[in-house]
Amino acid sequence: MFHLAKGLYNNWNRREQYSILILGLDNAGKTTFLETLKMQYSLHSKNLEKITPTVGQNVAQIPINNNSILRFWDIGGQESLRVLWPKYYPQCHGIIFVVDSTDRSRIDECSEALRSIMMDEEVEGVPVLMLANKQDRPDTMEVQDIKEVFNKIAEHLSARDSRVLPVSALTGEGVREAAEWLLIRLQRNKANRPPLYK
């Protein structure tokens, strides 16, 4: 009887776990976004002033609510590391693509990196959230301009949940809303990419 009760309790308390890739060019603010998100959910995080470029990956699990855990894979964005991105696609449930809104000189490179992600058949049907980061700075591109870059790519895709949101990973503005938007899309996409249960 004890084993039956324990099994029922464990099943009742299982949480859905979704894996999210945080991608983007180097210096876009991917790690700062992840550390700020951890702070928003009262988890231990690094000092934002001491974040260095990611060589490899950072991983964090964030319980978004009582039923869901988001497992984030923040993967380095240097050109030499982008060849590793596709290895993560088959296991991911969603993708966050972070754009440095202040770096006009690299917007074409950013567009190409995003296009290569979106055209990979392993991410078919996966929700994609593009974050126009560094909106706290006075020299940022308009969000509408960044949306145009994204929309040109999105036009060629099948029906997929995708969106562009303005954020400031440094101040936290829009960070929590981004995670909540993505969670809703992940839950809607369960039939295509079922979560793990922990």
C-alpha positions, 0 to 999 in steps of 0.5 A, spaced: 500 500 500 505 504 501 508 503 494 502 505 491 501 511 495 508 513 494 507 512 486 501 516 486 504 522 490 510 522 485 505 522 479 501 527 482 507 532 483 511 531 477 513 537 473 513 538 466 520 540 464 522 544 457 529 545 454 530 552 451 536 554 447 539 561 448 542 563 442 545 569 438 551 572 436 557 573 442 556 580 446 548 580 445 547 579 452 545 571 453 548 570 459 546 577 462 539 575 460 539 568 463 542 571 470 537 576 470 531 571 469 534 567 475 534 573 479 527 574 477 525 567 480 529 568 486 535 563 484 542 565 486 545 568 480 552 571 478 554 578 479 551 582 472 558 586 472 562 580 472 559 576 466 564 574 461 563 571 454 561 564 454 566 559 452 561 553 451 555 553 455 551 555 461 545 551 464 540 553 469 533 550 471 528 555 473 522 553 476 517 558 473 511 555 477 508 549 481 508 545 474 513 547 470 521 547 470 525 551 464 532 548 463 536 553 459 542 552 455 546 558 454 550 557 448 556 561 446 555 565 440 562 566 437 563 564 430 567 558 432 562 555 437 556 556 432 557 550 429 555 546 435 548 549 435 545 544 431 547 538 436 542 541 441 536 542 436 533 535 437 532 536 444 530 543 445 522 545 446 524 552 444 529 557 442 530 564 445 535 568 440 538 574 443 539 580 439 544 586 441 539 592 439 545 597 439 550 593 434 547 595 427 554 593 424 552 586 425 545 586 424 546 582 417 550 577 421 545 576 426 540 575 420 544 570 417 545 566 424 537 566 425 536 564 418 540 558 419 537 556 425 530 557 423 531 553 416 534 547 420 529 541 420 530 539 427 527 546 429 521 545 425 515 547 429 519 549 435 517 556 438 522 562 437 522 568 441 527 573 438 529 578 444 531 585 442 536 586 448 539 592 451 533 597 450 535 601 456 541 604 452 540 610 448 543 608 441 538 602 440 535 600 434 528 601 434 524 594 435 520 595 429 527 595 425 529 588 428 522 585 427 522 587 420 529 582 420 525 577 423 519 577 419 523 576 413 525 570 415 519 568 418 515 569 412 518 562 409 516 558 415 510 554 416 505 556 422 510 557 428 509 561 434 514 566 434 515 573 436 520 579 437 520 582 444 524 588 447 528 587 453 533 589 457 537 584 460 541 588 465 535 592 468 530 586 467 525 590 463 521 585 459 525 579 462 520 575 466 514 577 461 519 573 455 519 567 459 512 567 461 510 568 453 515 562 451 512 557 457 505 558 454 507 557 447 511 550 449 505 548 453 501 549 446 506 545 443 506 539 447 503 534 441 509 536 437 515 536 442 512 533 449 516 535 455 520 531 460 517 529 467 521 530 473 
